[in-house]
Structure formats: C-alpha cells, structure tokens
Amino acid sequence: KYGIKIEKAEKDEDGNISLVVSRGDAANINGWTFCDNNDIKSIKFSRGITKIDEDAINNCKALKSVIFPASIREISEGAISSCDALERLIVEPGNRRYRSVNDCIIDIKAHQLVLGCKSSVIPDDGSVLSIRAFAFSGYKGLDIKIPAGIEMIQDNAFFNCSGIITCDVALQPEGWGKEWQS
C-alpha cells in the first residue's frame, strides 16, 4: 500500500504482532502507515528506511518498542503519537544524525530530544538542550523529569499528555506560557 515491505511478522500467544519493516520500493514511512492498530507490539525498521513522516505510527495501544535503522536521516515532528504502552526507543549504532539514550531519540548536532516515550529519562549531561514539538505526544500517565540544562521546550512538546512533569529549572523555559508552573 505505501511501498514498504513487511519482512517478518510474528504473533505471540496474546495475539500481539512484532514487525520487521523494510523499504520495498520506498525509503519513507508515510503518515498513518501504522495507525489505530492494537495488535502491533514492536516495529523494527530495516536498513534503507531514511525518513519517518509525521503520524507514521499513531494510536497503536500495544506498541512497546520501535527500533530505527542506522540509515534513518529524518524523523518528522510527531512521527510517533498516542502509543501509551511505548517504553523503548532505539536508533541502531552508526547513525550520524541521531542516537538513542535512555529511550530518548536525540538529534546529535541540534542537541535536541526529538522523540521520547513513557520510560524516557532525559540525559542531564548537556547532550540535550531542547525538546522538540511533539516529542512526547499523547501519552497518558507520563512521569518525566526535565533536567536543569534544558534551555528550550518547543510548543506542544508534551501535546495531549497527562501525568507528572517535573522541572529542575528556576527560570521559565522559552516557549512556555504563563501557566508553566501549574
């Protein structure tokens, strides 16, 4: 349908599906490719996939892990959203733009957290200075600590999330409105 190829699909005893996805005749994973599917437990993108579009993975309630290949060059804002069970985000070694640390996907040069999940722990070592819009999108029960070194949090970084967000900051982060302390 979208030019991708399912290399491998396995179903566990609970009916959850694990997928290995390759590029087929397309290098991009388009928006809404994996949408409203409550059976997908994990997705591993194979080498050759270079871009994940906005809302490519949306509302997959059983999804626990996503593995990006070293070939990934662009992860769009909001590439993953409303996947409440997601607890593991990995970029395979060798990628020049992104790396994964503590279940956070980080743009290395921009020092920006581009994707997070419910188990993410934002590094406090200076490797992350900002959080991109829609980095955390649609998570219920989110419990995240924002370290003091974060200089900017873009609008909608925590779009449609509920839970506890604590900040180790004394000054209002750039981009946050008057209600930032509530």
N, C-alpha and C positions, 0 to 999 in steps of 0.2 A: 504493500500500500504506500509506504513512504520511501521505498528504495533501500531499506535496511534488510538485513537477513538475520534470522534467529538461528544461530549456530547450534545452540543446545538449550533445551528446556527440560527441566526435571521437576517432578511434582513429589512433595513429601507426603507422609501419612496423613497430615492435616489438610491436604489439598493445596498447600502453598506452592507457588511456582518460582523457580530460580531460572533466570535467563542469561545467556551469553549472546550479546548482540554485536554483529559485525556490520561493516558499511554497505555490503551489497553493491549497488551502483550509486550510492550517495555517501558523502562524508559527514553530512549533518544529520542530527536527530532533530526533527521539526517539532514545533509546538503541538501539544496534545497527542503525541505519539503513544505515551503511556498515561492514560487518563481514566479515572474512575474504575480502576481495577483493584479489587480487594483480594486477589489471589497471588499477585506477584510479591515474592519475599525478598529477592535480590536481583540486581541488574549489574552485569559486568560488561562494559563496552570494550570491544576488541580494538587492537591496533588498527589505525586507519581512520577512526572516527576523530574529526577535528573540531566540531562545533556542536554544542548543545543549545538549542533555542529556548527562549522564554516559554515557560509552562510545558516543557517537553515531558516532564514527569509531574503529574498533578493528581492529587486526591487518591493515591494508592495507599490505602489504610494498613496493609500488611507489610509494606516495604520496609525492610530493616537495613539494607546496605546497598550502596552504589559505589562501583569501582570505575574510575575513569582511566583511560589508557595514557601512556606517556605521550602519545600523538595529539592529545587534546590541546587546541590552541585558543579556543574561546568558549567560555561558559557564560551565557547571557544572564542578565538580571532575572531573578525569579525562575531559573531553569528547573528548580525543584520546589514545589509548594504543596502544602496541606497533606503531607505524608507523616502523620503523627507518630508512627512506630519507628521512623528512621533514626538509627543510632550509630551508623558507621558510614563515613565518607572517606574515600581513599583516592589519591592520584598515584598511579604506578611510578616507580623511580625512573629518572631520566627526562622528566618533563622540564623544559627550560622556563616556562611561564608560571606554572602552578606547582604547589606542593601541598601535601596534607600533613597536618599536625593536630593531634588531639581531636580528630573528627571535624576539623575545620579545613576548608579549601582556601588557600591563601595565594593571592597574586603576588609573586615574589618581588618584582620591581616596584609595584604600586604600594607595597606593604598594606594590602587590603584583604580583609576577610570577605570572600565572595559567596561562600555557601557554608552554612552551619546546620546542625541538627540538634535533637534534644540532648545528646550526650556530649556535645562540643564543650571543650574547655579552651577559651581564648588565651593564646600564649601571652605572657606578660614580659617577654624578653626583648621587646622592641621590634619584633618581626611583623607585628600588626599595629598599624597606626590609625586605620579607619575600618568601618564596617559598611559595606555596600548596601544600597537599596535592595530590599527583598532577600537579603542574605538568610534571614530566618523568616519564613513566610508560612503562616497558617498552622503553627504548632500550638497544640493545646498542652498545658502542663509544663511549659518551658521553665527551666530553672537555670539561669545563666548569670555569670559574674563578668562584668565588663571591667578589665583592669585599668589602672590609672594611666597607662601610656596611650590609651585611645584618644586621639585628637579630634576625630570627626565620625559622626554616625549619620549616614545619609537618611533622608526622609524614607519612611516605610521599611527601614531595615528590619523591623520586627512586625511587619504587616500581619494583621489578623491573628496575632499570637496572644495567648493568655498564660499566666503563670507568674513567676518571680524573676525580675530582672534587677540585679543589684549592681551598683556602680561604685568603683573606688576612685571617684573624681570629685574634686571640690568645686570646679567651675562647670557651668552649663556647657555641654558639648555643642559644637557648631551644628546647626540644623535641627536642634531640638526646640520645641515651642515652650511657652510659659509653663505648661503642665509637666515639664520634665521630671519634677520631683515627686509627682503623685503616683 
